[in-house]
Amino acid sequence: MFKISQPILRFKQKDLDIQDLCGLLKIYGRIGQKTLFYRFYTRIDQVFLLWGIITGIIFMTAHFFPISWHSQAILWSILTLVGSIIMACLTHFWVTVERLRWIVYFWIGLMIMGLVLTNVGIFGGIGVILINLCPLWLGLSAIGYIVMGIGMSSQTFIISGLIHLLGIQLLTYFVQWQFLLTGLIMAGCLFLLAELQWDMRPPIESQVLTLEEREFNRQQNILRQS
């Protein structure tokens, strides 16, 4: 059930659950006793950053550098597969606690589908695929976000999917800039999701956690609501 009253995006909350504290990455800069900046990234945030970097590299390279399509297909296939493995490792505990492992499998399936179609188009010289590589990846990402949003009761991810669908329409007006625009949309959404707090369904009582950990999560949820 969607919580309409909950903000779609907001600044990150610091009262994190056990599954979010696991593998938490903290980045801060100080001069003496003064903290200039402080950011923290859960493993889910780290996955968004990872894919933001990967998609940025792929589409910016395709736009700015004259590297052969065959070479790019091989490099990006390897990079995408490695990224999928890292994603599965980083998210394992969180999706297990939240009972959302199917989302990881679904995204990996979409990535494999995209790779297969892309490589068939490049190595098979199929023009209809080659001229639609950007709409293909925006479309697959849109499907992933919308399904993810429905599964997690998150308006944020559904809107992200709709933005990707809108991006497909924008490509028709920027034919010479398709790869750049696609990279900006895909990477931009990922970086935004990593930096801000998105909405999702209420926490669940996971049997994966101990009684103490479940009680800790309940207390953290109370603090977040206050």
C-alpha positions in Angstrom: 0.0 0.0 0.0 1.4 3.4 -1.0 1.8 6.0 1.8 0.6 9.1 0.0 1.5 11.3 3.0 5.1 10.2 2.9 7.5 12.5 1.0 8.6 11.0 -2.3 12.2 12.3 -1.7 13.7 13.9 1.3 17.0 14.3 3.1 18.3 11.0 4.5 17.2 9.9 7.9 19.9 8.9 10.3 17.9 6.5 12.5 18.7 3.4 10.4 17.6 -0.2 10.7 20.0 -3.1 11.2 19.9 -4.0 7.5 20.8 -0.5 6.6 23.6 -0.2 9.1 25.2 -3.3 7.8 28.0 -2.3 5.5 27.3 1.4 5.9 29.8 3.7 4.1 30.6 7.0 5.8 32.4 9.8 3.9 33.3 13.1 5.6 35.9 15.8 5.5 37.3 17.8 8.4 39.5 20.7 9.0 40.6 20.5 12.7 37.4 20.0 14.7 35.1 21.4 12.0 33.3 19.0 9.7 33.0 20.4 6.2 30.8 17.6 4.8 29.4 14.3 5.9 27.6 11.7 3.8 26.6 8.1 4.4 25.6 5.4 2.0 23.9 2.2 2.8 24.7 -0.8 0.7 21.6 -0.1 -1.4 22.9 3.5 -1.9 26.2 2.0 -2.9 24.5 -0.1 -5.5 22.9 3.0 -7.0 26.3 4.7 -7.0 27.8 1.7 -8.7 25.3 1.6 -11.5 25.4 5.3 -11.8 29.1 5.2 -12.5 28.7 2.1 -14.8 26.0 3.7 -16.9 27.8 7.0 -17.0 31.0 5.4 -18.3 29.1 3.3 -20.9 27.0 6.0 -22.5 29.5 8.8 -22.2 32.1 6.7 -23.9 29.7 5.8 -26.6 29.0 9.5 -27.2 32.5 11.0 -26.9 35.0 8.4 -27.9 35.5 6.7 -31.3 35.9 3.2 -29.9 34.6 0.3 -32.2 31.2 -1.0 -31.4 32.6 -4.6 -31.1 35.1 -3.5 -28.5 32.5 -1.6 -26.6 30.1 -4.5 -26.6 32.7 -6.8 -25.1 33.9 -4.3 -22.5 30.4 -3.2 -21.4 29.2 -6.8 -21.3 32.0 -7.7 -18.9 31.4 -4.5 -16.8 27.6 -5.1 -16.6 28.1 -8.7 -15.5 30.6 -7.7 -12.9 28.3 -4.9 -11.7 25.4 -7.5 -11.4 27.6 -9.8 -9.3 28.6 -6.9 -7.0 25.0 -5.8 -6.8 23.9 -9.2 -5.7 26.6 -9.4 -3.0 26.0 -5.9 -1.6 22.2 -6.2 -1.5 22.0 -9.8 -0.2 21.4 -9.1 3.5 19.1 -6.2 2.9 16.8 -7.9 0.4 16.8 -11.0 2.5 15.6 -9.1 5.6 13.1 -7.1 3.5 11.9 -10.2 1.5 12.8 -8.5 -1.7 15.3 -10.9 -3.3 13.1 -11.2 -6.3 13.8 -7.6 -7.2 17.6 -8.4 -7.6 16.8 -11.4 -9.7 14.4 -9.3 -11.8 17.0 -6.5 -12.4 19.7 -9.1 -13.3 17.2 -10.6 -15.8 16.6 -7.3 -17.4 20.4 -6.6 -17.6 21.0 -10.0 -19.3 18.1 -9.4 -21.7 19.6 -6.0 -22.6 23.0 -7.4 -23.1 21.8 -10.2 -25.3 19.8 -7.8 -27.5 22.6 -5.3 -27.7 25.2 -7.9 -28.6 22.9 -9.5 -31.2 22.4 -6.1 -32.7 26.1 -5.2 -32.8 27.7 -8.5 -33.8 24.8 -9.4 -36.0 24.6 -6.0 -37.6 20.9 -5.7 -37.0 20.0 -2.1 -37.8 16.7 -1.9 -36.0 18.4 -2.8 -32.8 21.5 -0.5 -33.4 19.4 2.6 -33.9 17.3 1.8 -30.8 19.9 1.0 -28.3 19.2 4.0 -26.1 15.4 3.5 -26.1 16.0 -0.2 -25.4 18.0 0.5 -22.2 15.7 3.4 -21.1 12.8 1.0 -21.6 14.3 -1.8 -19.7 15.2 0.6 -16.8 11.7 2.0 -16.8 10.2 -1.5 -16.5 12.7 -2.3 -13.7 11.8 0.9 -11.7 8.1 0.6 -12.1 8.0 -3.1 -11.1 10.3 -2.3 -8.2 8.1 0.6 -7.2 5.0 -1.6 -7.2 6.8 -4.3 -5.2 8.1 -1.9 -2.6 5.1 0.4 -2.6 7.4 3.3 -3.6 6.2 6.3 -5.6 9.8 7.4 -6.0 10.7 4.4 -8.1 7.5 4.5 -10.2 8.2 8.2 -11.0 11.8 7.2 -11.9 10.4 4.7 -14.3 8.1 7.3 -15.9 11.1 9.7 -16.2 12.9 7.0 -18.2 9.8 6.6 -20.4 9.7 10.3 -21.0 13.4 10.1 -21.9 12.5 7.8 -24.7 10.2 10.5 -26.2 12.9 13.1 -25.7 15.4 11.1 -27.7 13.4 11.8 -30.9 14.2 15.5 -30.5 18.0 15.0 -29.8 19.0 12.3 -32.3 22.6 13.3 -32.3 22.8 13.4 -28.5 21.0 10.1 -27.8 23.8 8.4 -25.9 24.6 11.5 -23.9 21.0 12.2 -22.9 20.4 8.5 -22.0 23.5 8.5 -19.8 22.4 11.7 -18.1 18.9 10.3 -17.4 20.0 6.9 -16.2 23.0 8.0 -14.1 21.3 11.1 -12.9 18.4 9.1 -11.4 20.7 6.6 -9.8 22.9 9.3 -8.2 19.8 11.1 -6.9 18.4 7.9 -5.4 21.8 7.4 -3.7 21.9 10.8 -2.2 18.3 11.2 -0.9 15.8 9.2 1.1 13.1 7.5 -1.0 9.8 6.2 0.1 8.8 2.5 0.5 6.4 0.3 2.5 6.7 0.2 6.3 9.4 -2.1 7.8 8.5 -5.8 8.3 9.1 -8.2 11.1 11.8 -10.3 9.5 12.5 -13.7 11.1 16.1 -13.4 9.7 16.8 -11.0 12.5 17.2 -11.8 16.2 14.7 -10.6 18.8 17.1 -7.9 19.9 17.6 -6.7 16.3 13.9 -6.6 15.6 13.3 -4.6 18.8 16.2 -2.3 17.7 14.4 -1.8 14.3 11.1 -1.0 16.1 12.8 1.7 18.1 14.5 3.2 15.1 11.1 3.3 13.3 9.6 5.2 16.2 12.5 7.7 16.1 12.0 8.2 12.3 8.3 8.9 12.9 8.9 11.5 15.6 
